[in-house]
Structure formats: C-alpha cells, structure tokens
C-alpha cells in the first residue's frame, strides 16, 4: 500500500505567499505540518543549510526516505512538485 505524502511548509507570520501555499494545500486535501520561522533565525539556518535559501515559503514533500524541497515561489512550481511526488514508485527504488 502506498504511503501518503508528508508535506512540511516553512512559513513566517504576515507572508502572503505562505498563506496562498497553505490555502492551496488545504483546498487540495493535503495534511501538512507548519514550521514558523518568525523570530527563529535558527530555523532559517536550517533552510540555508538544506536548500541554500533563507526565505519562505519552502515546501518539503516526501514519502518514505525520498524528499524534495520546493524553493521556487509561486503555485505552479508547487503543483508540479506535488504531481511528480504522487508518481514516485518507491518499490522500484528499494
């Protein structure tokens, strides 16, 4: 049985792009965890180390041990990444 996608949204308070991403994920029925980087520079350090960015939103999409970070702004990039992730065939990876 296929494992559902895990989605993490890195956000900050007052970020309109972040609100759009969370609204879109909710409309599409995705459960997601939110990491708020407001006043937490250590969280931004993690984004810098993982993806080379300090801005939000960043969306991490994963299943099993396979994850992808979406750092490109705008819903088209997120939609494409979600479509690709839903096609991941993890049985062929292991």
Secondary structure in CASP SS format (residue, H / E / C, confidence):
PFRMAT SS
TARGET T0000
AUTHOR 0000-0000-0000
METHOD secondary structure of the structure
MODEL  1
X C 1.00
X C 1.00
X C 1.00
X C 1.00
X C 1.00
X E 1.00
X E 1.00
X E 1.00
X E 1.00
X E 1.00
X E 1.00
X C 1.00
X C 1.00
X C 1.00
X C 1.00
X H 1.00
X H 1.00
X H 1.00
X H 1.00
X H 1.00
X H 1.00
X H 1.00
X H 1.00
X H 1.00
X H 1.00
X H 1.00
X H 1.00
X C 1.00
X C 1.00
X C 1.00
X C 1.00
X C 1.00
X E 1.00
X E 1.00
X E 1.00
X E 1.00
X C 1.00
X C 1.00
X C 1.00
X C 1.00
X H 1.00
X H 1.00
X H 1.00
X H 1.00
X H 1.00
X H 1.00
X H 1.00
X H 1.00
X H 1.00
X H 1.00
X H 1.00
X C 1.00
X C 1.00
X C 1.00
X C 1.00
X C 1.00
X C 1.00
X E 1.00
X E 1.00
X E 1.00
X E 1.00
X E 1.00
X E 1.00
X C 1.00
X C 1.00
X E 1.00
X E 1.00
X E 1.00
X E 1.00
X E 1.00
X C 1.00
X C 1.00
X C 1.00
X C 1.00
X H 1.00
X H 1.00
X H 1.00
X H 1.00
X H 1.00
X H 1.00
X H 1.00
X H 1.00
X H 1.00
X H 1.00
X H 1.00
X H 1.00
X C 1.00
X C 1.00
X C 1.00
X H 1.00
X H 1.00
X H 1.00
X C 1.00
X C 1.00
END
